[in-house]
Amino acid sequence: MRSDQRGTGLGERMMRWLIDTARERGADVVQLTSDVTREGAHRFYQRLGFQPTHVGFKMAL
């Protein structure tokens, strides 16, 4: 989301629509990835009910 739109509630409305739509269509899980440095995003996702469950690895070549 653009920085000038943060704090307006738009992101939360979009995520809640996505979660509700996924549930209505029979999804069992919603999963996302986020860079480890995005602590604000992690707080946002956790406030929506997401729980951190995985550790990722990558190698730059």
N, CA, C and O atoms as a MOPAC input file, in Angstrom:
PM7 MOZYME 1SCF
protein

 N      0.83700 1    -1.17100 1     0.00000 1
 C      0.00000 1     0.00000 1     0.00000 1
 C      0.88800 1     1.24100 1     0.00000 1
 O      1.96500 1     1.25200 1     0.59500 1
 N      0.42700 1     2.25700 1    -0.66000 1
 C      1.17700 1     3.51200 1    -0.70000 1
 C      1.21900 1     4.12600 1     0.69400 1
 O      0.26800 1     4.00600 1     1.46600 1
 N      2.32700 1     4.78100 1     1.00600 1
 C      2.50100 1     5.34600 1     2.33900 1
 C      1.42700 1     6.38200 1     2.67300 1
 O      1.05000 1     6.51100 1     3.83800 1
 N      0.92700 1     7.11900 1     1.68500 1
 C     -0.09800 1     8.12800 1     1.97500 1
 C     -1.46700 1     7.51000 1     2.26700 1
 O     -2.38600 1     8.21800 1     2.67700 1
 N     -1.61300 1     6.18800 1     2.05800 1
 C     -2.87400 1     5.51400 1     2.34700 1
 C     -2.82200 1     4.72000 1     3.64900 1
 O     -3.83900 1     4.18900 1     4.09500 1
 N     -1.63700 1     4.63900 1     4.25900 1
 C     -1.52500 1     3.91700 1     5.51800 1
 C     -2.30900 1     4.64100 1     6.59400 1
 O     -2.31700 1     5.87000 1     6.65300 1
 N     -2.96800 1     3.86900 1     7.44400 1
 C     -3.73400 1     4.44400 1     8.53800 1
 C     -5.14700 1     4.86000 1     8.17800 1
 O     -5.86700 1     5.39100 1     9.02300 1
 N     -5.55500 1     4.63100 1     6.94100 1
 C     -6.90500 1     5.02300 1     6.51700 1
 C     -7.92700 1     3.90400 1     6.70400 1
 O     -9.12900 1     4.13600 1     6.58000 1
 N     -7.46100 1     2.70000 1     6.99900 1
 C     -8.36600 1     1.55700 1     7.13700 1
 C     -8.57700 1     0.79300 1     5.84200 1
 O     -9.22100 1    -0.25600 1     5.84200 1
 N     -8.04500 1     1.30100 1     4.74100 1
 C     -8.23300 1     0.64100 1     3.45300 1
 C     -7.62800 1    -0.75900 1     3.44100 1
 O     -8.26600 1    -1.70600 1     2.98100 1
 N     -6.41200 1    -0.89700 1     3.94100 1
 C     -5.75900 1    -2.20800 1     3.95600 1
 C     -6.53800 1    -3.22200 1     4.76900 1
 O     -6.68400 1    -4.37200 1     4.35400 1
 N     -7.03800 1    -2.80900 1     5.91800 1
 C     -7.82400 1    -3.72000 1     6.74700 1
 C     -9.11300 1    -4.12300 1     6.04600 1
 O     -9.48700 1    -5.29500 1     6.07100 1
 N     -9.79900 1    -3.17100 1     5.42000 1
 C    -11.02400 1    -3.51100 1     4.69000 1
 C    -10.73200 1    -4.48700 1     3.55900 1
 O    -11.49800 1    -5.42400 1     3.33400 1
 N     -9.62600 1    -4.27300 1     2.84500 1
 C     -9.26300 1    -5.17800 1     1.74600 1
 C     -8.95800 1    -6.57600 1     2.26800 1
 O     -9.41600 1    -7.56800 1     1.70100 1
 N     -8.18900 1    -6.65600 1     3.34500 1
 C     -7.82600 1    -7.96700 1     3.89300 1
 C     -9.04700 1    -8.68800 1     4.44200 1
 O     -9.18400 1    -9.89700 1     4.25300 1
 N     -9.92800 1    -7.97400 1     5.11200 1
 C    -11.13500 1    -8.62400 1     5.65000 1
 C    -12.03000 1    -9.11500 1     4.51500 1
 O    -12.63800 1   -10.18000 1     4.62800 1
 N    -12.12100 1    -8.35400 1     3.42200 1
 C    -12.87900 1    -8.81400 1     2.25500 1
 C    -12.25100 1   -10.09200 1     1.70400 1
 O    -12.96100 1   -11.05100 1     1.40000 1
 N    -10.93200 1   -10.11000 1     1.57600 1
 C    -10.22900 1   -11.28400 1     1.05500 1
 C    -10.48900 1   -12.49800 1     1.94200 1
 O    -10.81000 1   -13.57600 1     1.44100 1
 N    -10.35300 1   -12.33000 1     3.24400 1
 C    -10.54400 1   -13.43800 1     4.18800 1
 C    -11.99400 1   -13.93400 1     4.12900 1
 O    -12.23700 1   -15.13900 1     4.06300 1
 N    -12.94200 1   -13.01500 1     4.15100 1
 C    -14.35800 1   -13.40200 1     4.08500 1
 C    -14.67800 1   -14.12000 1     2.78000 1
 O    -15.39100 1   -15.12400 1     2.78000 1
 N    -14.15600 1   -13.61100 1     1.67200 1
 C    -14.39700 1   -14.23100 1     0.36900 1
 C    -13.77500 1   -15.61800 1     0.30100 1
 O    -14.39300 1   -16.54900 1    -0.21500 1
 N    -12.56700 1   -15.76200 1     0.81200 1
 C    -11.91000 1   -17.07600 1     0.83100 1
 C    -12.73400 1   -18.06800 1     1.64700 1
 O    -12.93200 1   -19.20900 1     1.23000 1
 N    -13.21300 1   -17.63000 1     2.80800 1
 C    -14.02700 1   -18.49800 1     3.66900 1
 C    -15.31400 1   -18.90900 1     2.95600 1
 O    -15.69300 1   -20.08000 1     2.98100 1
 N    -15.98500 1   -17.95000 1     2.32200 1
 C    -17.23300 1   -18.23400 1     1.60100 1
 C    -17.02500 1   -19.22400 1     0.46400 1
 O    -17.92900 1   -19.98900 1     0.12800 1
 N    -15.84100 1   -19.20900 1    -0.12500 1
 C    -15.54700 1   -20.10700 1    -1.24800 1
 C    -14.94600 1   -21.43200 1    -0.80100 1
 O    -14.53400 1   -22.23600 1    -1.63700 1
 N    -14.89200 1   -21.66900 1     0.50600 1
 C    -14.47800 1   -22.95900 1     1.02400 1
 C    -13.00300 1   -23.09800 1     1.36200 1
 O    -12.53200 1   -24.20800 1     1.60500 1
 N    -12.27600 1   -22.01100 1     1.38100 1
 C    -10.84900 1   -22.10400 1     1.71500 1
 C    -10.68400 1   -22.49800 1     3.17700 1
 O    -11.46500 1   -22.08400 1     4.03500 1
 N     -9.67400 1   -23.29100 1     3.44800 1
 C     -9.36800 1   -23.72300 1     4.81100 1
 C     -8.30200 1   -22.85400 1     5.46700 1
 O     -8.18400 1   -22.83100 1     6.69200 1
 N     -7.52500 1   -22.14000 1     4.65300 1
 C     -6.41800 1   -21.35100 1     5.19700 1
 C     -6.11700 1   -20.18700 1     4.26200 1
 O     -6.26300 1   -20.30100 1     3.04500 1
 N     -5.69800 1   -19.07900 1     4.83600 1
 C     -5.14700 1   -17.95800 1     4.08100 1
 C     -3.69900 1   -17.82800 1     4.55300 1
 O     -3.43500 1   -17.70900 1     5.74900 1
 N     -2.78600 1   -17.85300 1     3.61900 1
 C     -1.36600 1   -17.81900 1     3.96000 1
 C     -0.70000 1   -16.69200 1     3.19200 1
 O     -1.01000 1   -16.46100 1     2.02300 1
 N      0.21600 1   -15.99100 1     3.84900 1
 C      0.94900 1   -14.93300 1     3.17700 1
 C      2.40200 1   -14.96200 1     3.62300 1
 O      2.75400 1   -15.59400 1     4.61900 1
 N      3.22900 1   -14.27100 1     2.87200 1
 C      4.63500 1   -14.11900 1     3.24600 1
 C      4.93200 1   -12.63100 1     3.37700 1
 O      4.30300 1   -11.79100 1     2.73400 1
 N      5.90200 1   -12.33200 1     4.22600 1
 C      6.28900 1   -10.94900 1     4.45600 1
 C      7.77000 1   -10.92500 1     4.81300 1
 O      8.26300 1   -11.80200 1     5.52200 1
 N      8.45900 1    -9.93400 1     4.32500 1
 C      9.87900 1    -9.79200 1     4.64500 1
 C     10.05300 1    -9.62600 1     6.15100 1
 O      9.27000 1    -8.93200 1     6.79900 1
 N     11.07200 1   -10.25700 1     6.69700 1
 C     11.32500 1   -10.24800 1     8.13700 1
 C     11.52100 1    -8.83200 1     8.68600 1
 O     11.31000 1    -8.60000 1     9.87600 1
 N     11.91700 1    -7.89900 1     7.84700 1
 C     12.18100 1    -6.53500 1     8.31700 1
 C     10.91500 1    -5.68300 1     8.43000 1
 O     10.97600 1    -4.57400 1     8.96100 1
 N      9.78100 1    -6.16800 1     7.94900 1
 C      8.54800 1    -5.36000 1     7.91700 1
 C      7.72800 1    -5.53600 1     9.19700 1
 O      6.62400 1    -6.08000 1     9.17200 1
 N      8.27900 1    -5.07400 1    10.29900 1
 C      7.65300 1    -5.27700 1    11.60000 1
 C      6.26100 1    -4.64700 1    11.68100 1
 O      5.36300 1    -5.21500 1    12.30400 1
 N      6.07400 1    -3.49400 1    11.06600 1
 C      4.75200 1    -2.87000 1    11.06300 1
 C      3.72600 1    -3.72700 1    10.35000 1
 O      2.58900 1    -3.85400 1    10.80400 1
 N      4.12700 1    -4.31600 1     9.23100 1
 C      3.23100 1    -5.21000 1     8.49700 1
 C      2.90400 1    -6.43400 1     9.33700 1
 O      1.77100 1    -6.91600 1     9.31400 1
 N      3.87900 1    -6.93900 1    10.07500 1
 C      3.64400 1    -8.11500 1    10.91500 1
 C      2.62900 1    -7.79800 1    12.00700 1
 O      1.75600 1    -8.61800 1    12.29400 1
 N      2.73200 1    -6.62900 1    12.61500 1
 C      1.74400 1    -6.22600 1    13.62100 1
 C      0.35000 1    -6.13500 1    12.99500 1
 O     -0.63800 1    -6.55200 1    13.59900 1
 N      0.28200 1    -5.58900 1    11.78400 1
 C     -0.98600 1    -5.48000 1    11.05400 1
 C     -1.59100 1    -6.85900 1    10.83500 1
 O     -2.76400 1    -7.07600 1    11.13800 1
 N     -0.80200 1    -7.79400 1    10.31200 1
 C     -1.31200 1    -9.14000 1    10.03500 1
 C     -1.73700 1    -9.84100 1    11.32200 1
 O     -2.76400 1   -10.51800 1    11.34900 1
 N     -0.96400 1    -9.68500 1    12.37200 1
 C     -1.32100 1   -10.34000 1    13.63200 1
 C     -2.59400 1    -9.73900 1    14.21500 1
 O     -3.39100 1   -10.46000 1    14.81500 1
 N     -2.80000 1    -8.43700 1    14.05400 1
 C     -4.02600 1    -7.79600 1    14.51600 1
 C     -5.24500 1    -8.36400 1    13.78600 1
 O     -6.34200 1    -8.40500 1    14.34300 1
 N     -5.05000 1    -8.80000 1    12.54000 1
 C     -6.13300 1    -9.41200 1    11.76600 1
 C     -6.35500 1   -10.87800 1    12.12500 1
 O     -7.33200 1   -11.48000 1    11.67900 1
 N     -5.45900 1   -11.46100 1    12.92800 1
 C     -5.62000 1   -12.84900 1    13.34400 1
 C     -4.60700 1   -13.81600 1    12.77400 1
 O     -4.63500 1   -15.00200 1    13.10500 1
 N     -3.70400 1   -13.33400 1    11.91600 1
 C     -2.65300 1   -14.20300 1    11.37400 1
 C     -1.64200 1   -14.51600 1    12.46900 1
 O     -1.36800 1   -13.68500 1    13.33500 1
 N     -1.09300 1   -15.72500 1    12.41700 1
 C     -0.07300 1   -16.15100 1    13.36100 1
 C      1.20100 1   -16.50700 1    12.60800 1
 O      1.13200 1   -17.16500 1    11.57000 1
 N      2.36100 1   -16.08800 1    13.10300 1
 C      3.61900 1   -16.48800 1    12.44400 1
 C      3.84500 1   -17.98600 1    12.66100 1
 O      3.81500 1   -18.46700 1    13.79400 1
 N      4.07400 1   -18.72500 1    11.55700 1
 C      4.17900 1   -20.17900 1    11.65700 1
 C      5.37900 1   -20.77100 1    10.93200 1
 O      5.67000 1   -21.95400 1    11.10400 1
 N      6.08200 1   -19.98300 1    10.12800 1
 C      7.14300 1   -20.54600 1     9.31500 1
 C      8.40800 1   -19.67900 1     9.38700 1
 O      8.35600 1   -18.49700 1     9.72500 1
 N      9.50300 1   -20.28300 1     9.07000 1
 C     10.76600 1   -19.57400 1     8.89200 1
 C     11.21700 1   -19.83700 1     7.46300 1
 O     11.23200 1   -20.98700 1     7.02500 1
 N     11.58100 1   -18.80400 1     6.73900 1
 C     11.99200 1   -18.97400 1     5.34300 1
 C     13.49100 1   -18.77900 1     5.18800 1
 O     14.15100 1   -18.16800 1     6.02800 1
 N     14.00500 1   -19.31000 1     4.10000 1
 C     15.42600 1   -19.19300 1     3.78300 1
 C     15.57100 1   -18.85300 1     2.30800 1
 O     14.76500 1   -19.27800 1     1.48000 1
 N     16.59400 1   -18.09200 1     1.99200 1
 C     16.92700 1   -17.83400 1     0.60100 1
 C     18.42300 1   -17.60400 1     0.49100 1
 O     19.10600 1   -17.35700 1     1.48500 1
 N     18.92000 1   -17.69000 1    -0.74000 1
 C     20.33800 1   -17.50300 1    -1.00100 1
 C     20.47300 1   -16.62700 1    -2.22200 1
 O     19.98700 1   -16.98000 1    -3.29600 1
 N     21.12600 1   -15.49000 1    -2.07500 1
 C     21.39900 1   -14.63600 1    -3.22500 1
 C     22.56300 1   -15.20800 1    -4.00400 1
 O     23.57500 1   -15.59100 1    -3.41600 1
 N     22.43800 1   -15.27200 1    -5.30400 1
 C     23.50300 1   -15.81900 1    -6.15400 1
 C     24.11400 1   -14.73200 1    -7.01200 1
 O     25.02700 1   -15.00200 1    -7.79300 1

